Amino acid sequence: MKRFWAAAALLLLLAGLAALHVSALGRITGQLTGQLEQARQELIQEHWDQAQTFLDAAYRSWDQRGFYLHTTLRHTEIDDIRASFHEAFAYLSLREDAGECAAVCARLINQLELVLEAELPTLKNIL
């Protein structure tokens, strides 16, 4: 009987940790998505400096959480997001094609949403 309760406690602990992870990841991706959307809006209006500010803030937030993200997510997803950030910075440094840079920001937003969606305990993810 002790094994049953130990197994049940362990199962509850793991479920709780998974819920905390999804909650934390939701906060992280929500914050980043907001900053990237603001950068995208600034790019549409060709306000390069304001877009740079929002993109820098988003990248710093992403980079500061690097250890947590590398221990909880797939490395390919993290690498793809980091590459998209660098692509956006490259377009920003040229200051020629705001539409293309805005498209990269939109892709980053989509990548972040997909990362969160992949971590949710849905039937699609379990099967």
MDAnalysis code that builds the backbone (N, CA, C; Angstrom):
import MDAnalysis as mda
import numpy as np

u = mda.Universe.empty(381, n_residues=127, atom_resindex=np.repeat(np.arange(127), 3), trajectory=True)
u.add_TopologyAttr("name", ["N", "CA", "C"] * 127)
u.add_TopologyAttr("resid", np.arange(1, 128))
u.add_TopologyAttr("resname", ["MET", "LYS", "ARG", "PHE", "TRP", "ALA", "ALA", "ALA", "ALA", "LEU", "LEU", "LEU", "LEU", "LEU", "ALA", "GLY", "LEU", "ALA", "ALA", "LEU", "HIS", "VAL", "SER", "ALA", "LEU", "GLY", "ARG", "ILE", "THR", "GLY", "GLN", "LEU", "THR", "GLY", "GLN", "LEU", "GLU", "GLN", "ALA", "ARG", "GLN", "GLU", "LEU", "ILE", "GLN", "GLU", "HIS", "TRP", "ASP", "GLN", "ALA", "GLN", "THR", "PHE", "LEU", "ASP", "ALA", "ALA", "TYR", "ARG", "SER", "TRP", "ASP", "GLN", "ARG", "GLY", "PHE", "TYR", "LEU", "HIS", "THR", "THR", "LEU", "ARG", "HIS", "THR", "GLU", "ILE", "ASP", "ASP", "ILE", "ARG", "ALA", "SER", "PHE", "HIS", "GLU", "ALA", "PHE", "ALA", "TYR", "LEU", "SER", "LEU", "ARG", "GLU", "ASP", "ALA", "GLY", "GLU", "CYS", "ALA", "ALA", "VAL", "CYS", "ALA", "ARG", "LEU", "ILE", "ASN", "GLN", "LEU", "GLU", "LEU", "VAL", "LEU", "GLU", "ALA", "GLU", "LEU", "PRO", "THR", "LEU", "LYS", "ASN", "ILE", "LEU"])
u.atoms.positions = np.array([
    [0.814, -1.189, 0.000],
    [0.000, 0.000, 0.000],
    [0.864, 1.262, 0.000],
    [2.041, 1.175, 0.644],
    [2.931, 2.331, 0.677],
    [3.422, 2.676, -0.720],
    [3.642, 1.670, -1.546],
    [4.101, 1.909, -2.909],
    [3.043, 2.663, -3.707],
    [1.803, 2.310, -3.496],
    [0.719, 2.992, -4.194],
    [0.710, 4.473, -3.855],
    [0.788, 4.811, -2.566],
    [0.753, 6.208, -2.146],
    [2.008, 6.956, -2.600],
    [3.132, 6.277, -2.600],
    [4.360, 6.901, -3.079],
    [4.248, 7.198, -4.580],
    [3.703, 6.246, -5.323],
    [3.521, 6.444, -6.764],
    [2.510, 7.557, -7.032],
    [1.431, 7.587, -6.268],
    [0.413, 8.629, -6.440],
    [0.993, 10.009, -6.120],
    [1.789, 10.086, -5.060],
    [2.413, 11.363, -4.688],
    [3.382, 11.816, -5.765],
    [4.157, 10.891, -6.300],
    [5.097, 11.222, -7.363],
    [4.362, 11.692, -8.620],
    [3.281, 11.026, -8.945],
    [2.479, 11.410, -10.104],
    [1.893, 12.817, -9.924],
    [1.389, 13.108, -8.738],
    [0.859, 14.446, -8.455],
    [1.957, 15.505, -8.508],
    [3.125, 15.177, -8.006],
    [4.251, 16.107, -8.051],
    [4.631, 16.422, -9.489],
    [4.728, 15.403, -10.316],
    [5.086, 15.606, -11.723],
    [4.018, 16.404, -12.467],
    [2.764, 16.136, -12.185],
    [1.678, 16.889, -12.816],
    [1.732, 18.351, -12.381],
    [2.016, 18.587, -11.124],
    [2.132, 19.954, -10.624],
    [3.299, 20.700, -11.255],
    [4.430, 20.027, -11.380],
    [5.597, 20.652, -12.016],
    [5.332, 20.942, -13.493],
    [4.632, 20.039, -14.147],
    [4.285, 20.266, -15.558],
    [3.349, 21.467, -15.689],
    [2.403, 21.597, -14.779],
    [1.491, 22.743, -14.801],
    [2.250, 24.047, -14.540],
    [3.194, 24.020, -13.608],
    [4.011, 25.209, -13.354],
    [4.833, 25.592, -14.586],
    [5.377, 24.596, -15.253],
    [6.162, 24.842, -16.455],
    [5.312, 25.495, -17.539],
    [4.134, 24.958, -17.784],
    [3.256, 25.516, -18.815],
    [2.849, 26.944, -18.449],
    [2.594, 27.175, -17.180],
    [2.238, 28.518, -16.728],
    [3.397, 29.497, -16.928],
    [4.593, 29.086, -16.532],
    [5.772, 29.945, -16.699],
    [6.054, 30.198, -18.170],
    [5.964, 29.169, -18.983],
    [6.209, 29.327, -20.412],
    [5.158, 30.233, -21.042],
    [3.926, 30.136, -20.573],
    [2.872, 31.016, -21.064],
    [3.157, 32.478, -20.753],
    [3.654, 32.734, -19.545],
    [4.018, 34.113, -19.182],
    [5.182, 34.617, -20.042],
    [6.180, 33.764, -20.221],
    [7.355, 34.155, -21.009],
    [6.950, 34.448, -22.453],
    [6.237, 33.532, -23.077],
    [5.860, 33.725, -24.477],
    [4.867, 34.874, -24.631],
    [3.999, 35.073, -23.645],
    [3.067, 36.195, -23.711],
    [3.785, 37.538, -23.687],
    [4.773, 37.652, -22.811],
    [5.554, 38.886, -22.727],
    [6.309, 39.121, -24.030],
    [6.972, 38.097, -24.530],
    [7.745, 38.233, -25.762],
    [6.851, 38.537, -26.951],
    [5.704, 37.891, -27.012],
    [4.767, 38.134, -28.105],
    [4.297, 39.583, -28.097],
    [4.034, 40.114, -26.920],
    [3.625, 41.511, -26.827],
    [4.702, 42.460, -27.319],
    [5.939, 42.220, -26.913],
    [7.047, 43.072, -27.353],
    [7.278, 42.963, -28.858],
    [7.181, 41.754, -29.376],
    [7.389, 41.563, -30.811],
    [6.253, 42.169, -31.626],
    [5.049, 42.109, -31.111],
    [3.917, 42.731, -31.809],
    [4.079, 44.250, -31.838],
    [4.562, 44.812, -30.738],
    [4.824, 46.252, -30.718],
    [5.922, 46.614, -31.719],
    [6.971, 45.792, -31.769],
    [8.039, 46.028, -32.748],
    [7.492, 45.946, -34.164],
    [6.635, 44.977, -34.406],
    [6.037, 44.810, -35.737],
    [5.201, 46.033, -36.129],
    [4.426, 46.518, -35.177],
    [3.611, 47.707, -35.447],
    [4.490, 48.928, -35.743],
    [5.568, 49.063, -35.002],
    [6.490, 50.178, -35.254],
    [7.152, 50.041, -36.626],
    [7.459, 48.827, -37.013],
    [8.068, 48.611, -38.326],
    [7.102, 48.937, -39.449],
    [5.843, 48.610, -39.267],
    [4.847, 48.923, -40.288],
    [4.798, 50.431, -40.525],
    [4.994, 51.192, -39.457],
    [4.997, 52.652, -39.570],
    [6.405, 53.197, -39.861],
    [7.359, 52.293, -40.022],
    [8.759, 52.620, -40.295],
    [9.393, 53.486, -39.206],
    [9.050, 53.178, -37.975],
    [9.695, 53.798, -36.814],
    [10.803, 52.849, -36.365],
    [11.941, 52.960, -36.994],
    [13.034, 52.006, -36.819],
    [13.570, 51.980, -35.393],
    [13.769, 53.143, -34.790],
    [14.367, 53.191, -33.451],
    [13.462, 52.566, -32.401],
    [12.156, 52.845, -32.482],
    [11.218, 52.245, -31.529],
    [11.140, 50.736, -31.733],
    [11.155, 50.315, -32.986],
    [11.138, 48.873, -33.271],
    [12.387, 48.210, -32.708],
    [13.528, 48.875, -32.866],
    [14.788, 48.351, -32.326],
    [14.694, 48.183, -30.814],
    [14.089, 49.160, -30.137],
    [13.942, 49.101, -28.680],
    [13.119, 47.887, -28.259],
    [11.978, 47.680, -28.917],
    [11.120, 46.545, -28.566],
    [11.782, 45.209, -28.900],
    [12.457, 45.155, -30.037],
    [13.123, 43.909, -30.428],
    [14.287, 43.593, -29.499],
    [15.050, 44.618, -29.114],
    [16.139, 44.413, -28.154],
    [15.611, 43.893, -26.821],
    [14.517, 44.485, -26.348],
    [13.930, 44.055, -25.070],
    [13.457, 42.607, -25.149],
    [12.840, 42.249, -26.260],
    [12.360, 40.871, -26.427],
    [13.536, 39.896, -26.445],
    [14.593, 40.254, -27.165],
    [15.747, 39.356, -27.241],
    [16.432, 39.215, -25.880],
    [16.562, 40.312, -25.152],
    [17.166, 40.233, -23.806],
    [16.334, 39.328, -22.897],
    [15.013, 39.462, -22.972],
    [14.139, 38.599, -22.165],
    [14.325, 37.132, -22.539],
    [14.395, 36.870, -23.833],
    [14.600, 35.504, -24.318],
    [15.952, 34.975, -23.857],
    [16.976, 35.783, -24.011],
    [18.330, 35.360, -23.681],
    [18.516, 35.153, -22.169],
    [17.893, 35.976, -21.352],
    [18.010, 35.840, -19.898],
    [17.403, 34.530, -19.397],
    [16.455, 34.015, -20.121],
    [15.798, 32.768, -19.720],
    [16.389, 31.562, -20.439],
    [17.557, 31.739, -21.018],
    [18.187, 30.694, -21.824],
    [18.374, 29.377, -21.099],
    [18.831, 29.419, -19.859],
    [19.069, 28.169, -19.126],
    [17.764, 27.407, -18.920],
    [16.743, 28.110, -18.474],
    [15.441, 27.470, -18.252],
    [14.900, 26.895, -19.551],
    [14.961, 27.679, -20.613],
    [14.414, 27.228, -21.889],
    [15.196, 26.047, -22.456],
    [16.515, 26.050, -22.296],
    [17.318, 24.938, -22.805],
    [17.086, 23.656, -22.014],
    [16.706, 23.784, -20.757],
    [16.467, 22.566, -19.969],
    [15.046, 22.036, -20.120],
    [14.133, 22.847, -20.668],
    [12.739, 22.402, -20.739],
    [12.201, 22.247, -22.156],
    [12.865, 22.822, -23.154],
    [12.360, 22.774, -24.523],
    [13.345, 22.070, -25.445],
    [12.857, 21.760, -26.641],
    [13.731, 21.151, -27.646],
    [14.724, 22.195, -28.156],
    [15.950, 21.793, -28.323],
    [17.000, 22.722, -28.734],
    [16.770, 23.247, -30.148],
    [16.176, 22.455, -31.014],
    [15.933, 22.929, -32.383],
    [14.958, 24.106, -32.388],
    [13.942, 24.055, -31.524],
    [12.988, 25.163, -31.444],
    [13.675, 26.428, -30.938],
    [14.503, 26.271, -29.930],
    [15.226, 27.409, -29.364],
    [16.171, 27.994, -30.406],
    [16.876, 27.133, -31.124],
    [17.804, 27.594, -32.152],
    [17.078, 28.318, -33.282],
    [15.902, 27.811, -33.674],
    [15.131, 28.460, -34.732],
    [14.676, 29.856, -34.306],
    [14.255, 29.985, -33.065],
    [13.823, 31.289, -32.566],
    [15.005, 32.249, -32.490],
    [16.117, 31.764, -32.002],
    [17.319, 32.609, -31.929],
    [17.743, 33.055, -33.337],
    [17.685, 32.165, -34.307],
    [18.044, 32.514, -35.688],
    [17.082, 33.564, -36.245],
    [15.810, 33.453, -35.908],
    [14.837, 34.446, -36.370],
    [15.105, 35.810, -35.742],
    [15.483, 35.816, -34.462],
    [15.862, 37.089, -33.835],
    [17.029, 37.725, -34.580],
    [18.048, 36.931, -34.896],
    [19.212, 37.467, -35.594],
    [18.862, 37.946, -37.003],
    [17.927, 37.249, -37.637],
    [17.466, 37.687, -38.951],
    [16.763, 39.045, -38.846],
    [15.941, 39.203, -37.821],
    [15.256, 40.486, -37.615],
    [16.262, 41.603, -37.347],
    [17.286, 41.305, -36.541],
    [18.318, 42.311, -36.275],
    [19.073, 42.686, -37.548],
    [19.284, 41.726, -38.418],
    [19.973, 42.014, -39.683],
    [19.136, 42.967, -40.541],
    [17.831, 42.713, -40.636],
    [16.968, 43.619, -41.391],
    [16.930, 45.005, -40.744],
    [16.900, 45.033, -39.410],
    [16.871, 46.319, -38.720],
    [18.143, 47.116, -38.977],
    [19.267, 46.452, -39.029],
    [20.529, 47.165, -39.244],
    [20.593, 47.781, -40.640],
    [19.921, 47.152, -41.614],
    [19.912, 47.700, -42.976],
    [18.962, 48.889, -43.107],
    [17.876, 48.844, -42.345],
    [16.855, 49.909, -42.369],
    [16.381, 50.202, -43.790],
    [16.148, 49.137, -44.539],
    [15.680, 49.302, -45.914],
    [14.293, 48.721, -46.136],
    [14.036, 47.549, -45.608],
    [12.780, 46.865, -45.904],
    [12.022, 46.586, -44.609],
    [11.200, 47.535, -44.195],
    [10.451, 47.397, -42.952],
    [9.444, 46.253, -43.045],
    [8.882, 46.046, -44.217],
    [7.899, 44.977, -44.392],
    [8.497, 43.606, -44.156],
    [9.701, 43.400, -44.655],
    [10.371, 42.106, -44.473],
    [10.704, 41.876, -43.009],
    [11.159, 42.911, -42.332],
    [11.478, 42.794, -40.908],
    [10.211, 42.550, -40.093],
    [9.119, 43.215, -40.468],
    [7.835, 42.986, -39.792],
    [7.375, 41.544, -39.991],
    [7.645, 40.995, -41.158],
    [7.283, 39.599, -41.430],
    [8.099, 38.648, -40.551],
    [9.359, 38.974, -40.328],
    [10.191, 38.146, -39.441],
    [9.648, 38.218, -38.017],
    [9.226, 39.400, -37.580],
    [8.628, 39.523, -36.242],
    [7.352, 38.689, -36.141],
    [6.537, 38.704, -37.198],
    [5.324, 37.888, -37.210],
    [5.676, 36.401, -37.137],
    [6.741, 35.996, -37.838],
    [7.173, 34.597, -37.776],
    [7.653, 34.239, -36.372],
    [8.361, 35.161, -35.722],
    [8.800, 34.936, -34.341],
    [7.606, 34.744, -33.409],
    [6.604, 35.580, -33.576],
    [5.391, 35.453, -32.760],
    [4.769, 34.074, -32.969],
    [4.695, 33.654, -34.216],
    [4.135, 32.334, -34.522],
    [4.979, 31.219, -33.912],
    [6.295, 31.327, -33.988],
    [7.176, 30.315, -33.403],
    [6.961, 30.216, -31.895],
    [6.824, 31.354, -31.224],
    [6.605, 31.351, -29.774],
    [5.258, 30.719, -29.428],
    [4.242, 31.022, -30.217],
    [2.931, 30.421, -29.977],
    [2.973, 28.906, -30.171],
    [3.713, 28.466, -31.178],
    [3.828, 27.022, -31.426],
    [4.605, 26.311, -30.314],
    [5.623, 26.978, -29.758],
    [6.381, 26.395, -28.651],
    [5.455, 26.173, -27.459],
    [4.644, 27.176, -27.143],
    [3.713, 27.034, -26.029],
    [2.676, 25.956, -26.321],
    [2.149, 25.965, -27.536],
    [1.140, 24.973, -27.905],
    [1.683, 23.547, -27.791],
    [2.947, 23.361, -28.137],
    [3.552, 22.027, -28.072],
    [3.691, 21.531, -26.636],
    [3.739, 22.435, -25.674],
    [3.906, 22.051, -24.273],
    [2.582, 21.840, -23.547],
    [1.486, 22.248, -24.155],
    [0.183, 22.102, -23.502],
    [-0.238, 20.639, -23.444],
    [-0.858, 20.228, -22.356],
    [-1.290, 18.835, -22.234],
    [-2.607, 18.588, -22.980],
    [-2.538, 18.592, -24.290],
    [-3.715, 18.332, -25.109],
    [-3.652, 16.924, -25.665],
    [-4.785, 16.447, -26.115],
    [-4.840, 15.094, -26.684],
    [-3.908, 14.979, -27.893],
    [-3.836, 16.025, -28.697],
    [-2.961, 16.029, -29.874],
    [-1.495, 15.846, -29.468],
    [-1.091, 16.472, -28.375],
    [0.302, 16.369, -27.940],
    [0.599, 15.047, -27.249],
    [-0.384, 14.469, -26.626],
    [-0.169, 13.214, -25.909],
    [-0.078, 12.043, -26.876],
    [-0.902, 12.086, -27.913],
    [-0.899, 11.001, -28.892],
    [0.165, 11.266, -29.873],
])
